[in-house]
C-alpha cells in the first residue's frame, strides 16, 4: 500500500499554512485520497494522478514537491528528501501502470463543443496535433533512453511510508485547531464520531483498513547479515583437518585492515611465509605440467618415426621376397615416386618456412617500433610527473611562506568560504536529483503523449475514411439528381420544380459548411487539405456557366476528394517516403518509375529544375538581356500576347484577375521567348505552357528555360510554326495508334463520322492544359518533361480507353461531340489513368513513333505541294481570263 503522512499546503485567506494529512493511493481510480488521520473513514479530498504531472524544485525547500492536475496544483511536503523521491517515483510508476491498463487515455482533456463553440473545440484538438509533432521530434530520444534509469530506485522509508506508519501517532502541529479542515466540516464531524466510538468494524469495509500482521521486521544492518552468512559458508566448507583456517584468518585480517585496527602488520608478517610457500608450489606445479606436455609430444613423434620405420621394413621385405625382376622394378618405381613426392613436399615446406621467417622479421620490426613508441610515452609521462612534482613543491613553499600567509585571507574568511562551498555542494546534489527526476518525468510524459498521438492518428484515419465515404454518397446523390434532370421533360411540373430546387441546394453546398463537418474538416486537414483552390491555385470545383456542367463539376470534385482520402495512407504516404529517401538526382529506371507515379508537391519544383538544367545550358544574363531588348524594342507579337494574357488559365486564382501577381511575370517570359526564338516568336498555346511552368517553378527565369526546353527539345521542329505542319502530322499518327490500340472505339467514330482531331489537336498543342484536372495534369507534365512527346500519345490513348464504354453507349454524332467537349474533366482516378497509359498500352517504342511521323510528314508535304500547284494553276487561269 502506498500511504503515509505528508504536509499539505493549505490557504486560509491570505495566510498559507501546512497541515498534516494522511495520504492513501486508490489503485482502482488512480486517485490519491487524503484524510486528517489514518483512522478517518471519509476523505477530505482526492487528487487525480492519471492526468497529473509532478515537479520538485530546490527553491521550495527540502522535501517539498508539487502535483499539478488540469484543475489545480497541490503542494506537499515530506519529512525528508528520501521520502520525497520515494513518493514521486511511486506516483510516476502508478500513473504509468494505470494509463497502460486503460483502453482509452484518461489523461486527455475532453473538449465538448456546442453551437458556436465547435471551432474553438477544433482548435483545441488541433493544438493536440501540434503537441503530437513535438512528441515525434523527440521520438529518437525516447528510443535511446527507453530502458535508461534516470534516477536509481529509492529505498522505501518504512518509518514514514506504508502500513507501519498508520499505527504511529499523527505528527503534531503547533495548535490543535490548525490541522482541522474548515472546508469539510461534515466530514470532520463524521471522522471524529468514528474515532471516539472506536468502531473499526463499521468503517473497515470502506477500503481504509491496514493490516499489520503481515509486516515483518527486516534486519537493520543487511551488511552484518551478509558478513555472518559469509563466515558461516567458510566454516561449512572447512575440512576437519583445519586446512582452510589460514584462508579464513586471511579474510578476517583483510577486514580488520579495512576497519583500521592497530597491530595488523605484525600478524600479516607471520602469515606471509606460508603464502609464499603456496605460491612457490603452484609455480612448480605449472612447470611440471608444461614438462609433461612436452614429453607427450615427444612420445607422439617417436611413435610416428616407429611407424615409418616399420613401413620401410615391410617394403624392403617385399622387395627381397619378390619372385621376378618385374615386381622388384615396380617396387623401385613406387619408391622413386614416393621420394619425388616427399621432395616436393620438402620444397613446399622450405618455401613456407621462408615466408614464415619473413613474416617473423616483419613482426619483430613492428614489435621494435611499438617498444620505441612505448619508451617515448614513458619518457613523456616521466617528464609530466617531474613538472607536477615541481609545481607541487612550489605550491607547498608558497603555502608555508610566512609572508605569503600574511597576505592571505584570515581564518574567519576561510571558514565562511568553506561553509559556502559546503552549501553549494549540497545545492549541486539537490539540483542533480531534481534534474534526474524531471528527466524521468519528461520521459514518461513523452511516452504517454506518444501513445496518445498514435491513438489520435488512428482517429484521423478513421475520420478520413468516413469523409471519403460521405463524399461518395454525396456524389451518388448528385448523380441521381443529374439523371432526374435529364429525365425532366417526362416529369410532372411539381416534380420537375422539386428536382430544380434540389439541384440549386446541391450546387450551393460547401465542403466546409455546417457545424457537424467543421470538426472533421479540421481533423482531416492534416491528411488531405481541401479548399476552394488546390496548392497551385486551380479551382477544385470549376465555375461553369451551364447548370448541367456545374453539377458535373461538383460530382467530379467530390469523387477526386474521395479518391485522395482513400489513397492517402495506402498510396501517397509510401510514395512520399520513397521520394524523401531520394538524394542526388541521376537518370535511372527507378527515378523514371517514381516520376511516372507522380512527383509530390514538395519535390516537384526541385525535380523540374533538374530536368530542365540537364537539357538547357543556362547562359548567364541571357534572360535579362532579352528583357532589356523587349523594353527597348516592341516585338510584333506583343499585341497578340496582350490579347492572350486575360484568357490564360481562367480557372486559376493567380491568373483570373488582370491585377494578379503572375500576369506581369507571364508577360515578361513570353516577350523574352519571342526575342529568344524569332522563328516562332509567339504562338497561341505558349501562354498556357509558360503559365504552368510559372506556377510550379515560381521563378521567371526558370519558367523561361522550361518553355525553351519544351519548344526546342521535347516537341518536334515546326510544331509551333505558322503552318503547324508537325502538329497536324501528330494528329494523323494518333489516329493510327487509336485504330491499333482501340479498334472498337475508332470504328464507332468512323460510323458516326467523328473527327477526333477537333478535340485532340489542342491536347497536343498545350499538353492537356485546360483539359485535365490540375492533379492529373501535373502528373502528366512530370512524365512529359522527363520522357518526351510519347507521353502525350500514351495519355491521349489512355483518356479514350478510360471512357471507352461511355462513348460506345452514345449513338448520335452531336451527343458524341458534346460529350467529348468535357469528358476529360470527368476523369477522377489519376492512378487508374496512369496504369492504363504506362501498363495497358504497352509496347510503345519511340522508334515506331518516329517512323510514323516521317511517313505522314512525307504524305502531308506531298498534299501541300499538290495544293500549292492547284492554287498556282487557279491563279494563272484567273489572270488569263482577265478582270
C-alpha positions in Angstrom: 0.0 0.0 0.0 1.2 3.5 -1.0 0.2 5.5 2.1 1.7 7.8 4.7 1.7 11.2 6.4 2.5 14.3 4.3 2.1 18.0 5.0 -0.3 19.7 2.6 -0.1 23.5 1.9 -3.5 25.0 2.7 -4.6 28.6 2.3 -6.8 30.4 4.8 -7.4 33.7 3.1 -4.0 35.4 2.5 -2.3 33.1 5.0 -0.6 29.8 3.9 -0.3 27.1 6.4 1.0 23.5 6.4 -1.5 20.8 7.5 -0.6 17.2 8.3 -2.7 14.8 6.2 -2.8 11.0 5.8 -2.5 10.2 2.1 -3.7 6.9 0.6 -3.4 5.8 -3.1 -6.6 4.2 -4.6 -5.5 1.8 -7.3 -9.0 1.4 -8.9 -9.5 5.1 -9.7 -5.8 6.2 -9.8 -6.6 8.9 -7.2 -4.6 10.0 -4.2 -7.0 10.4 -1.3 -6.1 12.4 1.8 -7.5 12.3 5.4 -6.8 14.2 8.5 -5.6 11.0 10.3 -5.1 7.4 9.3 -8.1 6.3 11.4 -10.6 8.5 9.5 -13.2 6.9 7.2 -14.2 9.7 4.9 -11.5 11.5 2.8 -11.2 15.3 2.8 -10.4 15.3 -0.9 -8.6 13.5 -3.7 -6.0 14.2 -6.4 -6.4 12.7 -9.9 -3.0 11.1 -10.6 -3.9 9.8 -14.1 -3.9 13.3 -15.6 -1.3 14.9 -13.3 2.3 15.9 -13.6 4.9 16.1 -10.9 7.6 18.6 -10.1 10.2 19.2 -7.4 12.1 22.4 -7.0 15.1 23.0 -4.8 14.0 26.6 -4.2 10.8 25.4 -2.5 12.8 23.8 0.3 13.8 20.3 1.3 11.1 17.7 0.9 8.6 19.9 -1.0 7.1 18.7 -4.3 4.1 19.6 -6.4 1.3 17.6 -8.1 -0.3 19.6 -11.0 -3.7 18.5 -12.3 -5.7 20.3 -15.0 -7.9 21.9 -12.3 -5.3 23.0 -9.7 -1.9 22.4 -8.2 -1.2 20.7 -4.8 1.9 21.5 -2.8 3.0 18.7 -0.5 6.0 18.3 1.9 7.6 15.0 3.0 9.7 14.5 6.2 12.9 14.0 4.3 14.5 14.1 0.8 14.4 10.3 0.6 10.7 10.2 1.4 10.0 12.9 -1.3 11.8 10.9 -4.0 10.1 7.7 -2.9 6.6 9.3 -3.2 7.4 10.9 -6.7 8.8 7.6 -8.1 5.9 5.6 -6.8 3.3 8.0 -8.2 5.1 8.0 -11.5 5.0 4.2 -11.6 1.3 4.0 -10.6 0.3 6.6 -13.2 2.1 4.7 -16.0 0.5 1.4 -14.9 -2.9 2.9 -14.8 -2.6 4.6 -18.2 -1.4 1.4 -19.9 -4.2 -0.6 -18.3 -6.9 1.6 -19.8 -8.3 1.0 -23.3 -8.6 4.8 -23.7 -6.4 7.6 -22.5 -8.0 9.3 -19.4 -5.2 11.9 -19.2 -6.5 13.7 -22.3 -8.8 16.6 -21.6 -12.3 16.1 -23.1 -13.4 19.0 -25.3 -17.1 19.4 -25.7 -18.3 21.7 -28.4 -21.8 23.1 -28.6 -23.1 25.6 -31.2 -20.7 28.3 -31.8 -18.0 26.7 -29.7 -17.3 24.0 -32.2 -14.5 25.9 -33.9 -12.8 26.5 -30.6 -13.0 22.8 -29.8 -11.4 22.1 -33.2 -8.6 24.4 -32.3 -8.0 22.7 -29.0 -7.8 19.3 -30.9 -5.5 20.9 -33.4 -3.3 22.0 -30.5 -3.0 18.4 -29.5 -1.9 17.6 -33.0 0.9 20.2 -32.7 1.9 18.7 -29.4 2.0 15.3 -31.2 4.5 16.8 -33.6 6.7 17.7 -30.6 6.5 14.1 -29.5 7.6 13.0 -32.9 10.6 15.3 -32.8 11.9 13.7 -29.6 10.9 10.2 -30.7 14.6 9.3 -31.3 15.4 10.5 -27.8 12.7 8.1 -26.4 14.2 5.2 -28.3 17.6 5.8 -27.0 16.6 6.4 -23.4 13.7 3.9 -23.2 15.5 1.5 -20.9 17.7 4.1 -19.2 17.2 4.6 -15.5 17.3 8.4 -14.9 17.1 8.1 -11.1 18.0 5.0 -9.1 15.1 3.4 -7.2 14.9 5.0 -3.7 14.8 2.6 -0.8 11.4 2.5 1.0 11.4 4.7 4.1 9.4 2.3 6.2 9.3 4.6 9.2 7.2 7.3 7.4 5.6 5.4 4.4 3.4 2.3 4.3 1.1 0.4 6.7 3.5 0.7 9.6 3.2 4.4 9.6 -0.6 4.1 10.1 -0.1 2.7 13.6 2.2 5.7 14.6 0.6 8.8 16.0 0.0 11.7 13.6 2.6 14.4 13.5 1.8 17.2 16.0 1.2 20.7 14.7 1.6 24.0 16.5 -2.0 24.2 17.6 -4.8 21.6 17.7 -7.1 23.7 15.6 -4.6 24.3 12.9 -4.9 20.8 11.5 -8.7 20.8 11.2 -10.1 21.3 7.7 -12.7 24.1 7.8 -13.7 23.3 4.2 -15.2 19.9 5.1 -17.0 20.4 8.5 -19.4 17.5 8.0 -16.5 15.1 7.1 -14.6 16.2 10.1 -17.6 15.5 12.4 -18.1 12.1 10.9 -14.5 11.1 11.3 -14.4 12.5 14.9 -17.5 10.4 15.8 -16.0 7.3 14.4 -12.7 7.9 16.2 -14.5 8.4 19.5 -16.6 5.3 19.2 -13.6 3.3 18.1 -15.8 1.1 16.0 -13.3 -0.2 13.5 -15.8 -2.8 12.2 -18.1 0.0 10.9 -15.7 1.5 8.6 -13.5 -1.5 7.9 -15.2 -2.3 4.6 -14.8 1.1 3.1 -11.3 0.4 1.8 -9.3 2.1 4.6 -8.2 -1.0 6.6 -4.5 -1.5 7.2 -3.2 -5.0 8.2 -0.1 -5.1 10.3 0.2 -8.9 10.8 2.0 -9.4 7.5 4.6 -6.8 8.3 8.0 -8.3 9.2 11.0 -6.6 10.6 14.0 -6.7 8.3 17.5 -6.7 9.8 18.6 -3.1 10.3 22.0 -3.8 9.1 22.0 -6.1 6.0 25.8 -5.8 5.6 26.3 -7.6 9.0 23.8 -10.3 7.9 25.8 -10.9 4.7 29.0 -11.0 6.7 27.6 -13.6 9.1 26.5 -15.7 6.1 29.9 -15.4 4.5 31.7 -16.6 7.7 29.1 -19.5 8.1 29.9 -20.5 4.5 33.6 -20.6 5.2 33.0 -22.7 8.3 30.9 -25.2 6.4 33.5 -25.6 3.7 36.5 -26.1 6.1 37.7 -29.7 6.4 38.2 -31.4 9.7 42.0 -31.1 9.5 41.6 -27.3 9.5 43.4 -26.6 6.3 41.1 -23.7 5.4 41.9 -21.9 8.7 44.7 -19.7 7.1 42.3 -18.5 4.4 39.6 -17.6 7.0 42.2 -15.8 9.1 43.4 -14.0 6.0 39.8 -12.8 5.2 39.4 -11.6 8.8 42.7 -9.8 8.8 41.8 -8.1 5.5 38.6 -7.0 7.1 40.5 -5.7 10.2 42.9 -3.9 7.9 39.9 -2.1 6.2 38.4 -1.2 9.6 41.7 0.3 10.8 42.6 -2.0 13.7 46.1 -1.4 15.1 48.8 -4.2 15.3 47.8 -5.7 11.9 51.3 -5.5 10.2 52.8 -7.9 12.7 50.1 -10.5 12.1 50.5 -10.1 8.4 54.2 -10.7 8.6 53.6 -14.0 10.4 51.2 -15.2 7.8 53.4 -14.2 4.8 55.7 -17.3 4.8 53.0 -20.0 4.2 51.5 -17.9 1.4 54.9 -17.6 -0.2 55.3 -21.4 0.1 52.0 -22.0 -1.6 52.9 -19.6 -4.5 56.2 -21.5 -5.0 54.5 -24.8 -5.0 51.9 -23.5 -7.5 54.8 -22.3 -9.8 56.5 -25.7 -9.6 53.2 -27.4 -10.4 52.8 -25.3 -13.6 56.4 -26.0 -14.6 55.9 -29.8 -14.2 52.6 -29.6 -16.2 54.4 -27.9 -19.1 57.2 -30.5 -19.0 54.6 -33.4 -19.1 53.0 -31.8 -22.2 56.4 -31.6 -24.0 57.1 -35.3 -23.1 53.8 -36.3 -24.5 54.6 -34.5 -27.8 58.0 -36.3 -27.9 56.3 -39.7 -27.5 53.9 -38.9 -30.3 56.8 -38.0 -32.6 58.7 -41.2 -31.7 55.5 -43.3 -32.5 55.3 -41.7 -35.9 59.0 -42.4 -36.6 58.5 -46.0 -35.5 55.5 -46.4 -37.8 57.6 -45.0 -40.7 60.5 -47.5 -39.9 58.1 -50.4 -39.8 56.6 -49.4 -43.2 60.1 -49.2 -44.6 60.9 -52.6 -43.2 57.8 -54.1 -44.8 58.6 -52.6 -48.2 62.2 -53.9 -48.1 61.0 -57.4 -47.2 58.6 -57.3 -50.1 61.4 -56.2 -52.4 63.6 -59.1 -51.2 60.9 -61.7 -51.4 59.8 -60.7 -54.9 60.0 -63.6 -57.3 60.6 -61.7 -60.5 62.6 -58.7 -61.6 59.4 -57.1 -62.9 57.9 -57.0 -59.4 61.1 -55.6 -57.9 61.3 -52.9 -60.7 57.7 -51.9 -59.9 58.6 -51.6 -56.2 61.6 -49.5 -57.1 59.5 -47.2 -59.2 56.9 -46.9 -56.4 59.7 -45.9 -54.1 61.0 -43.3 -56.6 57.6 -41.8 -56.8 57.4 -41.6 -53.0 60.9 -39.9 -53.0 59.7 -37.4 -55.6 56.6 -36.7 -53.6 58.5 -36.2 -50.4 61.0 -33.9 -52.2 58.2 -31.7 -53.5 56.7 -31.6 -50.0 60.0 -30.7 -48.6 60.4 -27.8 -51.1 56.9 -26.6 -50.2 57.7 -26.7 -46.5 61.0 -24.8 -47.1 59.1 -22.2 -49.1 56.6 -21.9 -46.2 59.5 -21.7 -43.8 61.0 -18.8 -45.7 57.6 -17.0 -45.8 57.2 -17.5 -42.1 60.7 -16.2 -41.4 59.9 -13.1 -43.5 56.7 -12.6 -41.5 58.6 -13.1 -38.3 61.1 -10.5 -39.3 58.3 -8.0 -40.1 56.6 -8.7 -36.8 59.9 -8.3 -35.0 60.3 -4.9 -36.6 56.8 -3.9 -35.7 57.4 -5.0 -32.1 60.6 -3.0 -32.0 58.7 0.1 -33.3 56.0 -0.4 -30.6 58.7 -0.7 -27.9 60.2 2.6 -29.1 56.8 4.2 -29.0 56.2 2.9 -25.5 59.6 4.2 -24.5 58.7 7.6 -25.8 55.4 7.6 -24.0 57.1 6.6 -20.7 59.6 9.4 -21.1 56.8 11.8 -21.8 55.0 10.6 -18.7 58.1 10.9 -16.6 58.6 14.5 -17.8 55.0 15.3 -16.8 55.5 13.8 -13.4 58.6 15.9 -12.9 56.6 19.0 -13.8 53.8 18.0 -11.4 56.3 17.4 -8.6 58.0 20.8 -9.3 54.6 22.6 -9.2 53.6 20.7 -6.1 56.8 21.8 -4.3 56.4 25.4 -5.4 52.8 25.4 -4.1 54.0 23.9 -0.8 56.7 26.6 -0.5 54.2 29.3 -1.2 51.7 28.0 1.4 54.5 27.7 4.1 55.9 31.1 3.4 55.0 33.4 6.4 55.0 36.5 4.2 52.5 34.8 1.9 50.3 33.8 4.8 50.1 37.4 5.9 48.6 38.4 2.6 46.1 35.5 2.5 42.6 35.8 3.8 42.0 35.4 7.5 40.9 32.2 9.1 37.5 33.5 9.6 37.1 34.3 5.9 38.3 30.9 5.0 35.8 29.3 7.4 33.0 31.3 5.8 34.2 30.3 2.3 34.3 26.6 3.4 30.8 26.8 4.7 29.6 28.5 1.5 31.3 25.7 -0.5 29.6 23.1 1.5 26.2 24.8 0.9 27.0 25.0 -2.8 27.8 21.3 -2.8 24.5 20.5 -1.1 22.7 22.7 -3.7 24.5 20.9 -6.5 23.4 17.5 -5.2 19.9 18.7 -4.8 19.8 20.1 -8.4 21.2 16.9 -9.7 18.5 14.9 -8.0 15.9 17.4 -9.3 17.3 17.1 -12.8 17.2 13.3 -12.8 13.6 13.3 -11.6 12.5 15.9 -14.1 14.2 13.9 -16.9 12.3 10.8 -15.8 9.0 12.9 -15.7 9.6 14.3 -19.2 10.5 10.8 -20.4 7.3 9.2 -19.0 5.0 12.1 -20.1 6.5 11.9 -23.6 5.8 8.2 -23.7 2.2 8.9 -22.7 1.9 11.6 -25.4 3.3 9.2 -28.0 0.6 6.7 -27.2 -2.0 9.5 -27.4 -0.5 10.5 -30.8 -0.9 7.0 -32.2 -4.5 6.9 -31.0 -5.2 10.3 -32.5 -3.6 9.2 -35.8 -5.9 6.2 -35.9 -8.9 8.5 -35.2 -7.7 10.9 -38.0 -7.5 8.0 -40.5 -11.0 6.8 -39.4 -12.3 10.3 -39.9 -10.7 10.5 -43.3 -12.3 7.2 -44.3 -15.7 8.4 -43.1 -15.3 11.6 -45.0 -14.3 9.7 -48.2 -17.5 7.6 -47.8 -19.5 10.8 -47.3 -18.1 12.3 -50.5 -19.0 9.1 -52.3 -22.6 9.3 -51.0 -22.8 13.0 -52.0 -21.5 12.3 -55.5 -24.1 9.4 -55.9 -26.8 11.7 -54.7 -25.8 14.4 -57.2 -25.6 11.8 -60.0 -29.2 10.8 -59.2 -30.2 14.4 -59.4 -28.4 14.7 -62.8 -30.3 11.6 -64.1 -33.5 13.2 -62.9 -32.6 16.4 -64.6 -32.1 14.6 -67.9 -35.5 13.0 -67.5 -37.2 16.3 -66.6 -39.3 16.5 -69.9 -41.2 13.4 -68.8 -41.8 14.5 -65.2 -44.8 16.4 -63.8 -44.3 20.1 -63.2 -44.3 19.8 -59.4 -41.7 17.0 -59.5 -39.6 19.0 -62.0 -39.7 22.1 -59.7 -38.7 19.9 -56.8 -35.7 18.5 -58.8 -34.6 22.0 -59.8 -34.7 23.2 -56.1 -32.7 20.2 -55.0 -30.1 20.9 -57.7 -29.8 24.5 -56.6 -29.3 23.4 -53.0 -26.7 20.9 -54.0 -24.7 23.5 -56.1 -24.7 25.8 -53.0 -23.2 23.2 -50.7 -19.7 23.9 -49.5 -17.3 21.3 -48.1 -16.5 23.4 -45.1 -20.1 24.4 -44.3 -22.0 23.1 -41.3 -21.2 22.8 -37.6 -21.0 19.0 -37.8 -18.5 19.0 -40.6 -16.3 21.7 -39.1 -14.5 19.5 -36.6 -14.0 16.7 -39.1 -12.6 19.1 -41.6 -10.1 20.5 -39.1 -9.0 16.9 -38.1 -8.6 15.6 -41.7 -6.9 18.7 -42.9 -3.6 17.2 -41.7 -4.1 14.3 -44.0 -5.8 15.7 -47.1 -6.3 19.5 -47.1 -9.2 20.6 -49.2 -10.5 24.1 -50.0 -11.8 26.0 -53.0 -8.3 26.0 -54.6 -5.5 23.5 -54.7 -1.8 24.0 -54.0 -1.2 25.7 -57.3 -4.3 27.9 -57.3 -6.6 25.8 -59.6 -10.3 25.7 -58.6 -11.3 22.4 -57.2 -14.9 23.0 -58.5 -14.8 24.9 -61.8 -17.4 27.6 -62.1 -19.2 26.7 -65.4 -22.0 28.8 -66.8 -24.2 25.9 -67.8 -26.1 24.4 -64.9 -25.6 20.8 -66.1 -21.8 21.4 -66.2 -21.9 22.9 -62.7 -23.5 19.7 -61.4 -20.9 17.6 -63.2 -18.1 19.7 -61.8 -19.5 19.2 -58.3 -19.6 15.4 -58.8 -16.1 15.4 -60.1 -14.7 17.4 -57.1 -16.4 15.0 -54.7 -15.0 12.0 -56.4 -11.5 13.4 -56.6 -11.6 14.2 -52.9 -12.9 10.7 -52.1 -10.1 9.1 -54.1 -7.5 11.3 -52.4 -8.7 10.5 -48.9 -8.8 6.7 -49.6 -5.3 6.6 -51.3 -3.6 8.9 -48.8 -2.3 6.2 -46.4 -2.1 3.3 -48.9 -0.5 5.0 -51.9 0.5 8.6 -51.3 2.4 8.0 -48.0 4.7 5.2 -49.3 5.3 7.3 -52.5 6.3 10.3 -50.3 8.6 8.1 -48.2 10.3 6.8 -51.4 10.8 10.4 -52.6 12.1 11.5 -49.3 14.8 8.8 -49.5 16.0 10.0 -52.9 19.2 12.0 -52.5 21.0 13.4 -55.5 19.0 13.0 -58.7 20.5 10.9 -61.6 18.8 9.2 -64.5 17.8 5.6 -63.7 14.9 3.2 -64.1 13.8 3.7 -60.5 13.6 7.5 -60.9 11.7 7.0 -64.2 9.1 4.8 -62.3 8.9 7.4 -59.5 8.3 10.3 -61.9 5.6 8.3 -63.7 3.8 7.7 -60.4 3.7 11.5 -59.8 6.1 13.8 -58.0 4.9 15.1 -54.6 4.3 18.8 -54.3 7.3 19.4 -52.0 9.7 17.8 -54.5 8.2 18.9 -57.9 10.0 22.2 -58.2 13.4 20.7 -57.5 12.9 17.8 -60.0 11.6 20.1 -62.7 14.6 22.4 -62.4 16.9 19.4 -62.5 15.2 18.1 -65.7 15.4 21.4 -67.5 19.0 22.0 -66.5 20.1 18.7 -68.0 18.9 19.8 -71.5 19.3 23.6 -71.4 22.5 25.3 -70.7 21.6 28.4 -68.8 23.5 31.3 -70.3 24.4 33.9 -67.7 22.3 37.1 -68.0 20.7 35.9 -71.2 17.2 36.3 -69.8 18.0 39.8 -68.5 19.3 40.8 -71.9 16.1 39.6 -73.6 14.0 41.6 -71.1 16.1 44.7 -71.8 15.6 44.2 -75.6 11.9 43.8 -75.2 11.7 47.1 -73.3 13.7 49.0 -75.8 12.1 47.5 -78.9 8.4 46.4 -79.3 8.1 42.9 -80.7 5.5 42.3 -83.5 3.9 39.5 -81.3 3.4 42.0 -78.4 -0.2 42.8 -79.3 -1.2 39.1 -79.6 0.5 38.4 -76.2 -1.5 41.1 -74.5 -4.7 39.7 -76.0 -4.0 36.2 -74.7 -3.0 37.2 -71.2 -6.5 37.6 -69.8 -7.5 34.2 -71.4 -4.8 32.2 -69.7 -5.9 29.7 -67.1 -9.1 31.4 -66.2 -9.9 28.7 -63.5 -6.7 29.6 -61.6 -6.7 32.4 -59.0 -3.2 33.5 -59.9 -4.3 34.4 -63.5 -8.1 35.0 -63.2 -7.7 38.7 -62.5 -5.8 41.4 -64.5 -4.2 42.5 -61.2 -2.9 39.0 -60.4 0.8 38.9 -59.4 1.8 36.3 -62.0 0.3 38.2 -65.0 3.4 40.6 -65.3 5.8 37.7 -64.9 4.0 35.7 -67.7 4.2 38.8 -70.0 7.9 39.1 -69.4 8.5 35.3 -70.0 6.6 35.3 -73.3 8.2 38.5 -74.6 11.7 37.1 -73.7 10.9 33.9 -75.6 9.7 35.8 -78.6 13.1 37.5 -78.9 15.0 34.3 -78.0 13.4 32.3 -80.9 12.4 34.8 -83.7 11.5 31.9 -86.0 8.5 31.1 -83.8 8.1 34.4 -82.0 4.8 33.7 -80.3 2.1 31.1 -81.0 -1.3 30.7 -79.2 -0.8 28.0 -76.7 2.7 29.1 -75.5 1.0 31.3 -72.9 -0.6 28.2 -71.1 2.7 26.3 -71.2 4.6 29.2 -69.6 1.8 29.7 -67.1 2.0 26.1 -65.8 5.8 26.4 -65.6 5.5 29.6 -63.6 3.0 28.0 -61.1 5.4 25.2 -60.3 8.9 26.8 -60.7 7.8 30.3 -59.3 11.0 31.9 -60.7 10.7 33.8 -64.0 14.0 32.7 -65.5 13.4 29.1 -64.6 10.0 29.2 -66.2 11.5 30.8 -69.3 14.1 28.0 -69.7 11.4 25.4 -69.1 9.4 26.9 -72.0 12.6 26.8 -74.1 13.1 23.1 -73.2 9.5 22.2 -74.2 9.5 24.0 -77.5 13.1 23.4 -78.7 13.9 20.0 -77.2 10.8 18.0 -76.4 8.5 19.0 -79.3 9.5 18.3 -82.9 10.5 21.1 -85.2 7.8 23.3 -86.7 5.3 22.3 -84.0 4.5 25.9 -83.2 5.3 27.4 -86.7 2.8 29.4 -88.8 1.6 26.3 -90.7 1.6 23.9 -87.6 2.6 21.2 -90.0 4.1 18.9 -87.4 1.1 19.3 -85.1 -1.1 18.1 -88.0 1.2 15.2 -88.6 0.9 14.1 -84.9 -2.9 14.0 -85.3 -2.6 11.5 -88.2 -0.1 9.5 -86.2 -2.6 9.5 -83.2 -5.4 8.2 -85.4 -3.2 5.3 -86.5 -2.5 4.4 -82.8 -6.1 4.8 -82.0 -7.0 2.3 -84.7 -4.4 -0.2 -83.4 -5.0 0.2 -79.6 -8.7 0.8 -79.5 -10.3 -0.6 -82.8 -13.9 -0.7 -81.5 -13.8 2.9 -80.5 -12.3 4.0 -83.8 -14.9 2.1 -85.7 -17.6 3.8 -83.7 -16.1 7.2 -84.6 -15.9 6.3 -88.3 -19.5 5.1 -88.2 -20.8 8.5 -87.0 -18.1 10.5 -88.9 -16.4 11.9 -85.8 -13.1 13.7 -86.4 -11.2 13.3 -83.1 -8.5 15.8 -84.2 -11.0 18.6 -83.5 -10.8 17.6 -79.8 -7.2 16.2 -79.5 -5.4 18.9 -81.5 -5.5 21.3 -78.5 -4.4 18.4 -76.2 -1.1 18.0 -78.1 -0.5 21.7 -78.6 -0.7 22.7 -74.9 -0.1 19.3 -73.3 -3.6 18.9 -71.9 -3.7 22.3 -70.1 -7.3 23.3 -69.5 -8.4 19.7 -70.3 -7.5 17.7 -67.3 -7.9 18.5 -63.6 -4.9 20.0 -62.0 -3.8 17.0 -60.0 -3.8 14.7 -63.1 -2.4 17.4 -65.3 0.7 17.9 -63.3 1.4 14.1 -63.2 1.2 14.1 -67.0 3.7 17.0 -67.1 6.1 15.2 -64.7 6.4 12.3 -67.1 6.3 14.6 -70.2 9.3 16.7 -69.1 11.4 13.6 -68.4 10.4 11.3 -71.3 9.2 13.5 -74.1 6.2 13.6 -76.5 5.4 9.9 -76.4 3.9 10.6 -73.0 1.2 12.8 -74.7 0.3 9.9 -77.1 0.1 7.5 -74.1 -2.2 9.7 -72.1 -4.3 10.7 -75.0 -5.0 7.0 -75.8 -5.5 6.3 -72.0 -8.2 9.0 -71.8 -10.2 7.4 -74.6 -9.6 4.0 -73.0 -10.8 5.3 -69.6 -14.1 6.5 -71.1 -14.5 3.9 -74.0 -17.6 2.2 -72.7 -19.4 5.5 -72.0 -18.6 6.7 -75.6 -19.8 3.5 -77.1 -23.2 3.9 -75.5 -23.8 7.2 -77.4 -25.3 6.7 -80.8 -25.6 10.3 -82.1 -22.8 12.4 -83.6 -24.0 15.6 -81.9 -24.2 14.0 -78.5 -20.7 12.4 -79.0 -19.2 15.8 -79.8 -20.9 17.3 -76.8 -19.6 14.5 -74.6 -16.1 14.8 -76.0 -16.0 18.6 -75.1 -16.0 18.0 -71.3 -15.4 14.2 -70.8 -11.8 14.7 -69.7 -13.0 16.7 -66.7 -14.9 13.6 -65.5 -11.7 11.6 -65.0 -11.2 11.4 -61.3 -8.9 8.4 -60.7 -5.4 9.6 -61.7 -3.8 6.2 -60.6 -6.1 4.2 -62.9 -5.3 6.6 -65.8 -1.6 6.3 -65.2 -1.8 2.4 -65.1 -3.7 2.5 -68.4 -1.1 4.8 -70.0 2.1 3.0 -69.0 0.9 -0.6 -68.5 -2.1 -1.5 -70.5 -1.0 0.3 -73.7 2.5 -1.3 -73.9 4.5 -1.7 -76.1 5.0 1.9 -77.2 8.5 2.3 -78.6 9.8 5.8 -79.6 11.3 4.3 -82.8 7.7 3.4 -84.0 6.6 7.0 -83.3 9.5 8.5 -85.3 8.8 6.2 -88.3 5.1 7.1 -88.3 5.9 10.8 -88.1 8.3 10.6 -91.0 5.8 8.7 -93.2 2.9 11.0 -92.5 5.1 14.1 -92.9 6.0 13.0 -96.4 2.4 12.4 -97.3 1.3 15.8 -95.9 4.2 17.6 -97.7 3.1 15.9 -101.0 -0.5 17.0 -100.3 0.6 20.6 -99.6 2.7 20.6 -102.7 -0.2 19.4 -104.8 -2.4 22.0 -103.1 0.1 24.7 -104.0 0.1 23.6 -107.6 -3.7 23.7 -107.8 -3.6 27.2 -106.3 -1.0 28.4 -108.7 -2.9 27.0 -111.7 -6.1 28.6 -110.5 -4.3 32.0 -110.1 -2.8 31.7 -113.6 -6.2 30.8 -115.1 -7.8 33.8 -113.4 -5.1 36.0 -114.6 -5.5 34.8 -118.2 -9.3 35.3 -118.2 -8.8 38.9 -117.1 -11.0 41.0 -114.8 
